């Protein structure tokens, strides 16, 4: 799909879990009218980017490491500071934050690569990174073409809001069915807002919910969803 960049009020564009896939992430932003020059990002003003989280923790083992969780996180931090985007909380980012705050966590599911990158490269302001990760919202509500949406990493419901701890668990991990992830979207009733989520390595589009994650960071494409057009753009894996 070719995007016609427009002037005026930016459209919303949601980006699925990146998982440190730096080349795909840059390509996705380029498609949305963002470009990097001299170490800084610039915008055409066509889109406001909503990251569904899990910017970190690359797991695709191809013998060559083309990832950069740090660059992915710092890019969204910069876009947010410039008013061009927002990132929601997620399970991988939450685990990284707990590590940065000194809690004991297992360096699994790609976190080992992220930690090695943070400690093995040029000096990084880990305090500023921690503060940014901690400041991120659980959800981001928005409206496009008179339709109300809510961006969340794994789940959202009208019934959430009475228990902060439960709300966070549902938002970043989603409901569970025993030891398995619950495919809640298969029987999800109509809510005030349509949730758009990542997390599941499975994409879907129904009248009541939308999922856009197809396993980026493990060799899958990085998906962009543009609600105003009802279309998904897939950025394939590349080295």
C-alpha positions, 0 to 999 in steps of 0.5 A: 500500500502506498501512503499519500502523505497529507497536510493538516491534522495528522492521522493516527498510525499504530505500530505493532510490537517492534522487539528491537527490529531497528531496520524494520522500525526505521522503514515503518517510520519512513513510510509514515513520513518520518526521517532521520538526519544528523541523529535526529528525527523529523516529521512531515506532519502526516501521522501521529504514531502510537506504539503498542509497546514491546520496543525491546528484546530481539529474539530472531537468531540469524547469526547476525545481530541487526537489532537495536532495542535501545535505538527503538526506545530512544526513537519513540522517546524522541517522537513523544517529546516532540509531540509526534507519538506515544508508547503504551506500557507492555510486558517486555518494557515492564520487565526491563523497567524492573531490571533497571530499578534493581529488581531480580528478573530472569534475562530471558525472551530477548532481555539478555540482548537488551541488557547487553546492548545497554551495558556494552555500548556508548554511555546511556542515561539509564535513569532518563530511560527508566523515568520514560518507561515508568511514565508511559500510559497503560492505554491511549484513547483516541478518535478517528472519523467519529469512531472511538478507539483505545490502544493497549498492548494486550487488552482493554475493557469497559470494566477496567478501572476499579483495580490498578494492579489488575488493570495493569496485568490485563493491559500488558499480559492480557487475560489468561486461560490457565497457562495459555493466553486467552483468545478473548477477541474470539468472543469479545462483546461490543464496548464503548471503544474498539481496542487495538492491541499487539502482543499475540503474534496473531493479527485479526480485524473484527467489528469489536477489536483489532490485533496487529502483531505478527511476530516482528523480532522473530522474523515476522513482519512489522505491521502498521495499522491506519484506522482512517483507512482501515488498512494494514501495512506490513514491513517485511523482515530484512537484514 
